[in-house]
Amino acid sequence: MIVYIITGISILLNIVLIIKVIQLQRELEELKRATRLTKEEVKKLNERIKKLKQGGGL
């Protein structure tokens, strides 16, 4: 009887962990997207700075 209880608890914990892993994967994907946008913005800013330096100021 104890074995069935332990097995049931184990299965429930595994289901909870799978759900949590899926949630964390989604959060990681969102973070990756935000980071990509930041890199693009930095690239654009660096291009603007380079143009300003070549143009002799503002």
PyMOL commands that set and color helices and strands:
alter all, ss='L'
color gray80, all
select helices_A, chain A and resi 2-55
alter helices_A, ss='H'
color red, helices_A
deselect
rebuild
show_as cartoon
